[in-house]
Amino acid sequence: MPSPTDVTTTQLVRRIGVPGAPVLLDVRTDEDHAADPRMIPTARRRSHRDVAAWAAEYDGRSVVVTCQRGAKLGQGTAAYLRHAGAMAESLEGGFEAWRDAGLPLVRPDHVPLPSPAGGTLWVTRARPKIDRIACPWLIRRFVDPAAVFLFVPPGDVADVADRFGATAFDIEGVFWSHRGPLCTFDVMLDEFALHMPALDRLAAIVRGADTARLDLAPEAAGLLAASLGLSRMFRDDLEQLEAGLALYDAFYRWSRDAVDEAHNWPAPLRKGQGGR
């Protein structure tokens, strides 16, 4: 029977990618991490050796700790975090259980290094519509919750990336951009190795809306309409981004949990209701 302070892989995969997701801390040894440097989505590396120095950072926060097998390193770190005021759990079976379940593991080779402020730094064209909201949503929910996004005039994106050490995306001539029929959201799923049924379903909707291929998914027209509406509602790109994150949260939860649900009117009557 699992410990009440353990979380299973099935439970954790449903808590990632949604607002209020727990902080994920990877405390595998350097040797284990070097043998497989992939990471559970949003996880960041911390060392169990100096947990006393950083545990207070997570006071009052929900945390899931993973080590190689869910044993001493994960359990001990989680216990120390609880002592420091965190709501900390250990992943049952650890990294190996997640890997063996075939759940997504982010390839680290294309994740930019954190900025001095702590999160990755990205830059793109101002006045975002679809891809430039969808990609920040994907990064914030599945790669780096602390990521920072800069929106600048199109002609300044490359120079801002160079001067500020930011990663440019969704402009021509950069790594993170359209490739053939794929939009930047598709490219990020490929390069981060984030393919899973819900995200693949969402990708078809994003691609259809972003590339004028509304035939790719019935929902693409709705995403296009909502995105254009948001672009008219907000003059500030960061305010639009925050509103857009909620839109993609809703599309993701539909893609994950509600594709088979229909809504009809009038509602069907329960047995015993109705006329005489």
N, C-alpha and C positions, 0 to 999 in steps of 0.2 A: 504494500500500500504506500503511495507516495506521501512524502512529508507535507504537512499543511503549508510549509514555506517553499514548496516546489511548484513550478509551473510546467505543464507538459508542452511538447512541441505543438500539439493540436490547439491548445489554448493560446500559446504565444503567437502563432501565425495569424490568428484573428485579432490580436491586439496591436499588430504592426500595421502601419499604413492608414491609421485613423487618428482623428484629433484625440489628444489625451493619452497617446501611446506611452508606455513606460520607457525610461532611459535604459538602453541596453549596454552593458559593460562586458567586454571580452577580457578575461584575466588568464587566458591560456599562457603557458610558459613560452618563452621566446623560441624554444626548440619546436614545440607543437605548432606555434603560429608560422614559423618558417617552413614547416613541412606542408602546410596548407594555409596560405595567407588570405584566403577568401573570408568574408565576414558575413554574419547574419545581418540583414538590412538594418541600417541606422546604428549598428554597434560601434563603439569606440574602444580602443585599447586602453586599459589601465593595468597597473601591476599590483598584485596582492601584497607585494613586499612593503609598499609604502602606503597601504590603505589608511593607516592612522593619520597621514598627512592630508588626504583628500576626502575622506569620508564625509566630513561636515558639509561639503559642497552639495550633497544630495539630501540634506535634512528636509523632511516633509515631502519628498518626491517618490514616485513609484519607480522602482528599479528592478531589472532582471539581470542577474549575473550569470555568465556562462564560462565554464572552463572546458577542458577537453572531454571529460566524461561525467560532469555533474557531481563530482565527489568533493574532496577536501578543499581545493582552491575556491570553487564556486560557493560551497556551503560556508566556508570560513569567512570569505569576503562578504557574503550576504548577511551573515550574522553580525559582522562588525558594522556594516551599514545600518542595520536595524538598531544597534546600540547608539549610533550617531543620529538617529531620528528618521531614517529613511524607511519606506515601506518596501523592503527588499525581498526578492525571491531568487531562488536558484533554478536554472533550467534543468529539468530532470533528464539525465542522460547526456547533458552538455552538447558541445559542438558536434560530437559524433552522432548523437541521436538526430539532430537537425539535418546533418548531411545525409545520413542513411535514409531519412524519410523523403529525400529528394526535394526538399524545400529550397527556395532561392537563396543563393549565396552571392553576395556582391563581389565582383572582381575588383581588386584594389588598384590594378595597374593604371586605370584611367580616372581614379578619383583624385581631384586636385589636392595639393597639400593645404592644410588649414592656414588661414590668414593669421596675423598676429592677434586679431580679436578672438580667434578660436574657431570660427566656422569657415567653410570654403567660400570663395568670393567669385561671383559670376557677373558678366556684363552682356547686355544685348540692346537691341534697338528700342527706343521709346515707343509709347502708344501700343502696347501689346494687344493682341486679339486672341489667338488660340494657342499655337505652339509655345509662345513666350509666356503663357500662363500655365499650360499643361506641364512643361518641363520643370519650372520651379516647384510645382506641386509634387511631381515625381521625386525630385531631389529632396525636398523637405520631408516627405512622408516615408521614403525608402532608402535614402542615402545619407543625408546630413541634415538633421532637423535645425541646426544652427546656421545653415547656409544664408548668405547675404546676396541680394540681387540688385544690380545697378542698371537703370534704364537711361540711356543717353541718346543723342541724335545719331542717326545711322552712320554718318561720316566720321564720328568720333569713337566708335566702338573699338576699333583696332588699337588706337592710340591709348585709350583709357585702359584697355587690357594690358598693354605694355607698361604704362606708367604706374599702374596700381597693382600689378601682379594678379589681375583677375583673369578668369577663363571666359573667353567669348563663346557665345552660342547663338544659333539661329541667324547667322549671317553667312553670306557667301565666302568661300575660301578658308573656312576653319573646320577643325575636326568635328565639332558638335554642330552639325547642320544637316540639311536634307541630303539624301543620297538616292538618286534615281526616283522611284515612286515613294520612297520612305520619307516621312517627315522627321524632324529632330526628335520628337518623342519616341518614335520607333527606334532610332539610332541609339538613344539612351537605354532603352530596354535591351538592345543587343549588346552594347558595350559594357553595361553594368551587370549583364546576365540576370536580369530581373524578370524573365518570362515566367508567367503563371497565368492560369486561365482568366482571372478577372482583369489583369492588366493587359493581356492580349486582346480581350474583348473591348476594353476601353481604348486601346491603341487604334483599332479599326474605326472607332467613332471619331477620335482625334484626327486621324489621317483623312477621313472623309470630309470633315469640316474644314480642315486646314488646306486641302489641295483641291477643293471644288469637286470632290468625288462623293457626292451625297448618296450615291447608289451603294456604297460600301457597307453602310449600316443605317437602318431606319432612324436611329437616334442622332445621326450626324447633323441633320437639318436643325434639330432642336438645340444642339450644342452651338452651332453656328449662330442661330438667332439669339441665344442667351449671351454668347460672347460679344456679339456686336452691340447688344443692348447694354452690357456692362461698360463697353468702351465709350458709350454716350453718357453714361451715368457719372463717370468719374473723370476729373481732369488730372488728378494725381495718380501716377502709375502705381505707386506703392499701395494706395488705397484700393485701386482696382485689383491689384494682386491679392490682397487679403480677401476681398469679396469673391474673387475667382477661385481661391482655394476651397471655399465652401461649396462652390459649384462642382468642382472636381471631386470633392469628398462625396457629394451626393451621387455623381455618376459612378464612382468607384463602388460605393455600397450597393447601388443597383446592379452593377456588373458582377459583384461577388455574391449577392444574397437574394436578388429580387427579379431576375430575368424571366422567371416562369410565373410571376404574379400578374394578374390582370385586374383591371378596375372597371366595373360595369355599373350602369345606372339605367333603370332603378335597381337598387340592391335587391338580391333575391330574398324572399320572405322565409323565415324559419317555420318549421312545421308548427301548425296551430295558430299562425298569424293569418291575417287577410280577411276576406269577406265572410259572409254568413255561411 
